[in-house]
């Protein structure tokens, strides 16, 4: 769905960024949005970033296998 900017200040900012980067307004807006999302991600603590990953791992069923030295040796072809 298209994004229509109907705000003169936002339009001016997009034009200024486009001019400085040698791109068009669409690319400038995309760059600004990507950079802001990255800034927000970088501001998250490691605990916040890993939370969803930990939850996903914890939701998987266990295999019943014990992860001891013999298990890792078998995985690496040494067992």
N, CA, C and O of each residue as an XYZ file, in Angstrom:
316
protein
N       0.851     -1.170      0.000
C       0.000      0.000      0.000
C       0.899      1.237      0.000
O       1.861      1.287      0.767
N       0.618      2.216     -0.823
C       1.455      3.412     -0.915
C       1.366      4.271      0.348
O       0.363      4.281      1.062
N       2.448      4.979      0.583
C       2.514      5.928      1.687
C       2.441      7.319      1.083
O       3.287      7.695      0.271
N       1.444      8.074      1.474
C       1.306      9.446      0.990
C       1.655     10.406      2.119
O       1.009     10.411      3.167
N       2.673     11.209      1.896
C       3.094     12.174      2.907
C       2.397     13.492      2.627
O       2.608     14.108      1.582
N       1.575     13.918      3.556
C       0.810     15.148      3.393
C       1.204     16.172      4.452
O       0.381     16.954      4.928
N       2.469     16.144      4.801
C       2.979     17.050      5.810
C       4.174     17.781      5.195
O       5.156     17.157      4.792
N       4.077     19.105      5.130
C       5.130     19.882      4.464
C       6.497     19.696      5.114
O       7.502     19.601      4.410
N       6.551     19.643      6.440
C       7.831     19.476      7.122
C       8.447     18.118      6.786
O       9.639     18.034      6.488
N       7.649     17.068      6.831
C       8.159     15.727      6.520
C       8.603     15.672      5.066
O       9.632     15.073      4.754
N       7.854     16.278      4.192
C       8.225     16.324      2.783
C       9.556     17.054      2.605
O      10.423     16.595      1.861
N       9.719     18.180      3.281
C      10.966     18.949      3.195
C      12.144     18.146      3.734
O      13.230     18.171      3.156
N      11.935     17.432      4.842
C      12.998     16.604      5.403
C      13.377     15.487      4.435
O      14.561     15.205      4.250
N      12.394     14.855      3.824
C      12.665     13.795      2.850
C      13.429     14.342      1.653
O      14.350     13.695      1.154
N      13.054     15.528      1.190
C      13.768     16.156      0.072
C      15.207     16.495      0.454
O      16.124     16.302     -0.344
N      15.405     17.000      1.671
C      16.750     17.356      2.124
C      17.634     16.111      2.224
O      18.788     16.131      1.797
N      17.092     15.034      2.786
C      17.869     13.798      2.889
C      18.165     13.230      1.509
O      19.272     12.756      1.257
N      17.197     13.273      0.629
C      17.391     12.781     -0.734
C      18.494     13.576     -1.434
O      19.338     13.000     -2.119
N      18.485     14.876     -1.264
C      19.498     15.721     -1.898
C      20.897     15.394     -1.360
O      21.857     15.309     -2.127
N      21.004     15.214     -0.055
C      22.312     14.923      0.548
C      22.844     13.548      0.174
O      24.056     13.350      0.079
N      21.947     12.609     -0.037
C      22.374     11.242     -0.345
C      22.371     10.949     -1.840
O      22.789      9.871     -2.260
N      21.904     11.897     -2.644
C      21.858     11.685     -4.089
C      20.819     10.643     -4.481
O      20.999      9.913     -5.456
N      19.745     10.578     -3.726
C      18.699      9.597     -4.016
C      17.371     10.322     -4.213
O      17.328     11.549     -4.300
N      16.305      9.559     -4.281
C      14.984     10.168     -4.385
C      14.310     10.155     -3.013
O      14.844      9.585     -2.061
N      13.141     10.781     -2.914
C      12.458     10.881     -1.619
C      12.049      9.515     -1.081
O      12.119      9.287      0.127
N      11.628      8.611     -1.946
C      11.230      7.281     -1.491
C      12.408      6.567     -0.836
O      12.270      5.991      0.243
N      13.559      6.607     -1.488
C      14.751      5.979     -0.923
C      15.173      6.679      0.369
O      15.623      6.024      1.310
N      15.033      7.995      0.419
C      15.395      8.743      1.618
C      14.512      8.363      2.796
O      15.000      8.195      3.914
N      13.215      8.226      2.550
C      12.294      7.826      3.621
C      12.610      6.404      4.063
O      12.624      6.120      5.261
N      12.863      5.511      3.117
C      13.204      4.128      3.464
C      14.484      4.088      4.294
O      14.561      3.352      5.277
N      15.488      4.874      3.905
C      16.745      4.922      4.647
C      16.515      5.432      6.064
O      17.043      4.867      7.023
N      15.737      6.486      6.197
C      15.462      7.055      7.517
C      14.723      6.068      8.403
O      15.033      5.943      9.588
N      13.753      5.369      7.843
C      12.986      4.389      8.623
C      13.864      3.213      9.035
O      13.808      2.764     10.180
N      14.684      2.708      8.093
C      15.604      1.615      8.433
C      16.571      2.030      9.537
O      16.808      1.275     10.481
N      17.127      3.233      9.414
C      18.077      3.712     10.418
C      17.419      3.863     11.786
O      18.027      3.535     12.805
N      16.201      4.350     11.819
C      15.512      4.515     13.104
C      15.193      3.160     13.721
O      15.344      2.980     14.929
N      14.755      2.207     12.905
C      14.499      0.865     13.425
C      15.780      0.234     13.956
O      15.765     -0.419     15.000
N      16.885      0.424     13.245
C      18.172     -0.107     13.710
C      18.587      0.562     15.013
O      19.099     -0.106     15.911
N      18.375      1.865     15.132
C      18.713      2.595     16.348
C      17.916      2.047     17.528
O      18.454      1.868     18.621
N      16.639      1.783     17.301
C      15.806      1.219     18.363
C      16.260     -0.188     18.747
O      16.290     -0.538     19.926
N      16.613     -0.986     17.747
C      17.119     -2.329     18.026
C      18.413     -2.263     18.824
O      18.602     -3.026     19.772
N      19.302     -1.356     18.443
C      20.581     -1.223     19.133
C      20.407     -0.754     20.571
O      21.250     -1.041     21.421
N      19.331     -0.039     20.849
C      19.090      0.475     22.196
C      18.514     -0.593     23.121
O      18.479     -0.400     24.336
N      18.063     -1.718     22.561
C      17.503     -2.795     23.373
C      18.633     -3.530     24.080
O      19.715     -3.712     23.521
N      18.379     -3.943     25.289
C      19.376     -4.723     26.008
C      19.472     -6.110     25.380
O      18.570     -6.557     24.671
N      20.576     -6.767     25.657
C      20.756     -8.122     25.149
C      19.658     -9.033     25.674
O      19.170     -9.900     24.949
N      19.266     -8.846     26.923
C      18.198     -9.657     27.522
C      16.894     -9.480     26.734
O      16.192    -10.458     26.476
N      16.565     -8.230     26.348
C      15.329     -7.973     25.587
C      15.399     -8.605     24.199
O      14.413     -9.157     23.712
N      16.574     -8.519     23.564
C      16.716     -9.072     22.219
C      16.663    -10.592     22.225
O      16.125    -11.203     21.302
N      17.226    -11.207     23.274
C      17.275    -12.666     23.318
C      15.996    -13.292     23.849
O      15.779    -14.490     23.667
N      15.150    -12.514     24.500
C      13.917    -13.048     25.066
C      13.084    -13.853     24.089
O      12.726    -14.990     24.396
N      12.758    -13.307     22.919
C      11.955    -14.086     21.965
C      12.663    -15.359     21.490
O      12.013    -16.381     21.268
N      13.974    -15.305     21.336
C      14.729    -16.492     20.911
C      14.675    -17.556     22.007
O      14.447    -18.734     21.732
N      14.887    -17.125     23.252
C      14.836    -18.070     24.366
C      13.453    -18.707     24.486
O      13.339    -19.905     24.744
N      12.416    -17.918     24.301
C      11.055    -18.444     24.379
C      10.804    -19.466     23.272
O      10.169    -20.495     23.501
N      11.306    -19.179     22.076
C      11.123    -20.096     20.953
C      11.864    -21.411     21.206
O      11.326    -22.487     20.946
N      13.086    -21.324     21.707
C      13.853    -22.536     22.014
C      13.165    -23.335     23.121
O      13.057    -24.558     23.031
N      12.703    -22.649     24.159
C      12.053    -23.326     25.287
C      10.752    -24.009     24.871
O      10.327    -24.970     25.512
N      10.116    -23.522     23.803
C       8.844    -24.105     23.374
C       9.021    -25.401     22.580
O       8.047    -26.113     22.334
N      10.253    -25.710     22.178
C      10.514    -26.936     21.407
C      10.502    -28.148     22.330
O      10.940    -28.060     23.477
N      10.009    -29.265     21.841
C      10.038    -30.465     22.681
C      11.466    -30.966     22.861
O      12.312    -30.786     21.986
N      11.726    -31.595     24.000
C      13.056    -32.140     24.241
C      13.236    -33.418     23.436
O      12.267    -34.093     23.089
N      14.496    -33.739     23.144
C      14.801    -34.941     22.359
C      15.013    -36.152     23.250
O      14.946    -37.290     22.785
N      15.270    -35.909     24.537
C      15.563    -37.006     25.439
C      17.029    -37.388     25.434
O      17.457    -38.211     26.243
N      17.817    -36.795     24.522
C      19.244    -37.096     24.459
C      19.994    -36.204     25.453
O      19.639    -35.047     25.677
N      21.034    -36.784     26.033
C      21.852    -36.029     26.960
C      23.025    -35.434     26.181
O      23.720    -36.143     25.452
N      23.235    -34.140     26.340
C      24.298    -33.452     25.616
C      25.585    -33.518     26.432
O      25.994    -32.535     27.050
N      26.220    -34.697     26.425
C      27.485    -34.864     27.138
C      28.614    -34.978     26.113
O      28.388    -34.789     24.918
N      29.818    -35.284     26.572
C      30.969    -35.359     25.673
C      30.751    -36.387     24.571
O      31.080    -36.134     23.413
N      30.205    -37.532     24.920
C      29.974    -38.581     23.922
C      29.017    -38.096     22.833
O      29.204    -38.401     21.655
N      28.009    -37.353     23.226
C      27.044    -36.807     22.268
C      27.746    -35.882     21.277
O      27.550    -36.002     20.067
N      28.567    -34.956     21.790
C      29.268    -34.022     20.905
C      30.327    -34.724     20.075
O      30.551    -34.346     18.925
N      30.990    -35.744     20.629
C      31.948    -36.508     19.859
C      31.264    -37.201     18.692
O      31.810    -37.243     17.589
N      30.084    -37.740     18.922
C      29.340    -38.396     17.854
C      28.940    -37.407     16.765
O      29.006    -37.720     15.577
N      28.525    -36.209     17.179
C      28.146    -35.180     16.194
C      29.322    -34.799     15.306
O      29.155    -34.547     14.112
N      30.513    -34.759     15.896
C      31.688    -34.335     15.134
C      32.384    -35.483     14.422
O      33.404    -35.280     13.765
N      31.835    -36.698     14.550
C      32.410    -37.837     13.857
C      33.552    -38.486     14.605
O      34.272    -39.310     14.041
N      33.731    -38.134     15.859
C      34.827    -38.701     16.650
C      34.381    -39.842     17.537
O      35.206    -40.429     18.238
N      33.096    -40.174     17.529
C      32.608    -41.180     18.461
C      32.368    -42.518     17.873
O      31.954    -43.437     18.580
